[in-house]
Amino acid sequence: MLSGGQQQQLAIGRALLTEPKLLILDEPTEGIQPNIIDQIGEAIKLLRKESITILLVEQYLEFCKELADNFAILDRGSVVAQGPVAELTDQVVKQHLTV
């Protein structure tokens, strides 16, 4: 049986075999140990250099800020904030993402 990290890596690898133009990653860090998260982040950085658009849905904010060009925050299915990741300030985070 594969661990959660191995399953995530396998799923990403299988998706890449189809040579997609768009790769949708839904919380790839969920339940993953930190060193595997780093490996997934490095893989995403490499993929960004290719002609693949990546849509990353993630709760781990620092992971997103390190990898993203742009962000969008959704609340009940509506976009409440969006823009270049450089504009994802602490104020925007507190306004929309603080529980």
C-alpha positions as CSV (number, residue, x, y, z in Angstrom):
1,M,0.0,0.0,0.0
2,L,1.3,3.5,-0.9
3,S,1.6,6.3,1.6
4,G,-0.4,9.5,1.1
5,G,2.7,11.2,-0.3
6,Q,3.4,8.4,-2.7
7,Q,-0.2,8.4,-3.8
8,Q,-0.1,12.1,-4.5
9,Q,3.2,11.8,-6.4
10,L,1.8,8.9,-8.4
11,A,-1.4,10.9,-9.3
12,I,0.7,13.9,-10.5
13,G,2.9,11.6,-12.5
14,R,0.0,9.8,-14.1
15,A,-1.6,13.2,-15.0
16,L,1.7,14.4,-16.6
17,L,1.8,11.3,-18.9
18,T,-1.1,12.8,-20.9
19,E,1.0,15.9,-21.6
20,P,-1.7,18.3,-20.4
21,K,-1.9,22.0,-21.1
22,L,-3.7,22.5,-17.8
23,L,-2.8,20.7,-14.5
24,I,-5.3,21.1,-11.7
25,L,-3.8,20.3,-8.3
26,D,-6.4,20.1,-5.4
27,E,-4.5,20.4,-2.1
28,P,-1.4,18.4,-3.1
29,T,0.1,19.0,0.4
30,E,-2.8,17.7,2.4
31,G,-1.6,15.0,4.8
32,I,1.9,15.0,3.3
33,Q,5.1,15.1,5.3
34,P,7.3,18.2,5.0
35,N,10.1,16.8,2.9
36,I,7.6,15.5,0.3
37,I,5.9,18.9,0.2
38,D,9.2,20.4,-0.7
39,Q,9.6,17.8,-3.5
40,I,6.1,18.6,-4.8
41,G,7.0,22.3,-4.7
42,E,10.2,21.7,-6.7
43,A,8.2,19.6,-9.3
44,I,5.7,22.5,-9.7
45,K,8.6,24.9,-10.2
46,L,10.0,22.8,-12.9
47,L,6.6,22.4,-14.6
48,R,6.1,26.2,-14.6
49,K,9.1,26.3,-17.0
50,E,7.2,24.1,-19.4
51,S,4.1,25.1,-21.3
52,I,1.7,23.8,-18.6
53,T,-0.7,26.0,-16.8
54,I,-1.2,25.0,-13.2
55,L,-4.3,25.7,-11.2
56,L,-3.4,25.1,-7.5
57,V,-6.1,24.8,-4.9
58,E,-4.4,24.9,-1.6
59,Q,-4.8,25.9,2.1
60,Y,-1.1,26.0,2.8
61,L,-0.6,29.7,2.1
62,E,3.2,29.9,2.2
63,F,3.4,27.0,-0.3
64,C,1.1,29.0,-2.6
65,K,2.9,32.3,-2.3
66,E,6.2,30.6,-3.1
67,L,4.8,29.0,-6.3
68,A,2.1,31.2,-7.7
69,D,2.0,34.0,-10.2
70,N,-1.6,35.0,-9.4
71,F,-4.2,34.2,-6.7
72,A,-7.9,34.1,-6.3
73,I,-9.8,33.8,-3.0
74,L,-13.3,32.2,-3.2
75,D,-16.0,32.6,-0.6
76,R,-19.0,30.3,-1.2
77,G,-18.1,30.0,-4.9
78,S,-17.6,33.7,-5.5
79,V,-14.3,35.4,-6.1
80,V,-13.8,37.9,-3.3
81,A,-10.1,38.9,-4.0
82,Q,-7.7,38.2,-6.8
83,G,-4.5,39.6,-8.4
84,P,-0.8,39.0,-8.6
85,V,0.5,37.0,-5.7
86,A,2.6,40.1,-4.7
87,E,-0.7,41.7,-3.8
88,L,-1.6,38.9,-1.4
89,T,-0.8,41.0,1.7
90,D,-1.4,40.2,5.3
91,Q,-4.4,42.6,5.2
92,V,-6.0,40.6,2.4
93,V,-5.3,37.4,4.2
94,K,-6.8,38.7,7.5
95,Q,-9.8,40.1,5.6
96,H,-10.7,36.9,3.7
97,L,-8.8,34.0,5.1
98,T,-8.7,34.3,8.9
99,V,-11.0,32.0,10.8
